[in-house]
Amino acid sequence: MLLAMFFIELGAGTFAVSSIIGNPLGMLLGWLTCGVLGGGFHLMFLGHPLRFWRMVISSGWKSSWISRGLIFVTLFIVLGLIHMILLRWASPVTWILIAADFFAFLAIIYVGFVMARVNAISLWSTPLLPVLYLVLGVWGGLGLTIIAMKTTGAAGTAATVEEWSRIFLTAFIFIVFVYLFITRYQGDAGKTSVREIVTGKLAPLFWVMVAALGTTLPVAIALGTWIAGLPIPTALLVTLIVFELLGDLALRYCILKAGLYAPLIPTTMHT
């Protein structure tokens, strides 16, 4: 399920960013990442994968974010495919692209809403989680789009996307700090969850993969090249993007793993 969430949001973010930039390779890469990898892992997670369509056509979408998410992803995949076909062999239709990007946006944030509905887990039950996942999805999408643009030789526009990526990196650092800080004061369960991430068993993964390789290293190299007035070499840039994606995946794992259930009946009560 972790991989399904990661690839669905990464692919949707890549398609949306690439469609805005106008990079067909990036759109295809995002569509495949979301539809094949994200959708494939999602079906593997389901107990009866061949029956997933029942969640899409049933009335569960009125109350279930999981059903809504499957609808969002399905509509994004269908509309995104139609747009790419028209772009390649006919004339693209603007409203189809707008609709595809709209459902790509919903596909990015829906997992955050799924988890935020779990009121008994303080680490998940916060409106900041959909925002955090939105930033992660777009940030990862910017990274894959940069790789696609470097592959097609669109160096000039890639430099602009790199600037956007730095902005989202800054937003990511700020939101993660605020997210953990606020959760720290949401009862004993929230306090314990944050401690598990920052100083507990998950601390090595968080500090090495998320803080060091996924955040500090890209910031340090970006600042160094900016001060020196030099571009980041392509090989190094791709390596940094891989580290950022691994940091994204590691943070999602920490959030899933550290979520602790807060019992509705206080443990101090006796029968």
N, C-alpha and C positions, 0 to 999 in steps of 0.2 A: 504493500500500500504506500509506503514511503517513496519508492521509486515511481509509482504511478502518479502520485501528487507532484513529485519533482519534475518529471518529464512532461506532464500535461501543462503545467504552468510555464516551464521553460519554452516548450514548443509554441504555445499560444503567444507568449511574449515576443518570441523571435519573429513569428509571422506578423504580428501587429507592427513592430518596429520596422521590419523590412518592407512592409507595404507602404508605410509612411515615407520611407527613404526611396522606395521604388527599386528594390533589389529582388528580382525573381528567384535567384538561388537561395537567398535568405528565407523567402516565403516558403519555398519547397522544403528547405531544411527544417523550418519551424513546423510545417504541416506534418512532415514525417515523424518528427520528434514527438509531437502531441498525439497524432493518430496511431502510429505504429508502436512506439515505445510506451507512451503514457497509456494509451488505450489497451495495449497488450497486457501490461502489468495490472491494469485495473481489472480486466477480465480474469486474469489468473487469480486475483484476490477473491473474486466472488465465488461463493459455494457452488452455484449453478450458472456458469458464464453464458450458456446458451439461452438463458431466460432473462438476460439483462434488459431486453426490450420491454418487458412487462413494467419495469420501473419507469420507463420513458413514457409509455402510453397510459399508465394508470393515473388515478387522481392523487397519487402520493406527492406530486410536485407542489400541492397546495400547502403541505406542512413539512415536507422532507427536503433538506438542502442536498442530500445525496441524489435524490431523483432530479431535482433542479439542475444539479451539476452535470448529470449525464445528458440532460436535454441541452444544456449550454454547449458541452463538448461536441455532441452530435451535430448540432446546428452549425457550430464553427467549422467542423470538419467538412460538412456538406457544402456550405457556402464558400469556404476557402478553396475547396477543390474546383467548384464552378468558376470562381474568379480566375484561378490559375489556368484553367482550360481556355476561358475566353481571352485571357491575356496572351496566351501562346498561339491560338489558332483563330481568334476572331477579335472583336472589339470589346474591351472590358466595360462592365456596367457599374457606374459609380455606386448606386445604392446597394449592390451585392457586396462590394468591398466594404462599405460602411457597416453593413449588417454583419459581415464576417469579423471585422475588427471589434464590433460591439460584443459579439458573443465570445470572442477571444478574451476580451477584458473580463467578462463574467466567468469564463473558465479559469482565469488566473485567480480570482478572489473567492471563488465558491468554497474551496477547502477551508479557508480562514473562517467563513461563516459556519461551516459544518462543525468545526472544532469550538468556535465561540459559543455555540448553542449548548455545550456540555457544561452546565452551570456548576456541577460538583467538582470540577477540576479547575482550580484557580489559574493555573498557568495557561490554560486554553480559553477560559471564559473572560475574554477581554475584547473590546472593539478595536484594539490595536493590532490584533492578529491578522485580520483581513488586510489592513494597511501594510503590515510587514510583508505579507505574502505578495501583495501587489508590487511593492518595491523590489522584492527578490525576483519575481517573474519578469518584470521589465528590465531589471539590471542584468539578469542572465540572458534575456533576449537581445539586449544591446551587445553583449559579448559575442554571442553566436553570429549576430549580424555583422560585427566587425570582421570575424573570421571569413564569412561569406564574401564580404566586400574586398578583403585582401586577396581572396582567391580569384575574384573577377577583375582585380586591378583598379577598383574605384578608390584610390588612395585619398583623393581630395575630400570626398564625402565621408570616408572612414574617419578622418581626423575630427570631423564634426560629431560623429557618433561617439568617438572616444571622449570628447568633452561632456556629452550627455552622460556617459558611463561614470565619469568622475562625480558628476552631480548626484547620481543615484547612489554611488558609493558613500558619499557624505550623508545622504538621507538614511541609508542603511545603518551606518554607525550610530546616528542620532536616535533612530527608532528603536534599535536593539537596546541601547542604554536606557531609554525611557521605559520600554517594555519590561525589562528586568527590574528596574527600580520600582515601578508601580506594583508589579506582581509581588515584590518582596514584602509589601505591606498589606497583602490581601489574605490575612489569616495565617495560621500555622502551616497549612498545606502549601500556600504560595511561597512562604518563607523557606520551607524545606526544599521545594522544587528549585528555587533560584540558587540555594546553597549547593544543591546537587550538581547544578551546571557550573557554578563558579568555583567551588572548592571541593566538591565531592568526586564521585567516580567518573562523572562526565567531564570534569575539569580539563584533563589532558586533551581530550578531543576538542573541547571548546576553545581553549587557549592556543593550541597548536594549529588546528585546521581553520577555525573561524577567525580568531583574533590575529594570529601571526601570519599564516600563509594567505588566508582569504581576504584580510583587511589591511594589516600593517604593511606587509610587503608591497602590495599595489600602491598604497598611499606614498610610501617612501620612494619608490621608483618614479612615480608620477611627479612628485615634488622635485626630485633630483633632476629629471630630464627637463622639467619646466624651468628650473633655475638656470640650468646650463643652456637652455634654448635648443635642445636637441630632440629629435623624434625618438620614440621608443622603437628599437629594432623589432621587426615582425616576429621573429622566433621568440623573443622575450615577451612580447605582447600576448602571443598565443599561450605561452606558459602561464602568464599571470591570469588570463581568462580561465584557464583550466583550474588554477588554484582557487579563483573566486567561485567557480561552480562547485568545487569540492567543499569549500567553506559553506556555501548555500546548503548543500546536501547534509553536511555535518550539523548545521544549526537546526535544520528540520528534524534530524534524528534526536538531537538533544531535547527539543521541545516535546516530541512524542514520548521519549523515554522518561523524561523527568516529570511528566504530568502526574500528580498524585491526587487521589480521590479524597475529598473532604466529606466525611459522613454527615448526613443531614441531622442525625441525632448526636449531640455532643457526647464525648466519651465520659464526661464528668457526671452524666445523668445515670441514676441507678433505678432498676425496676423494684 
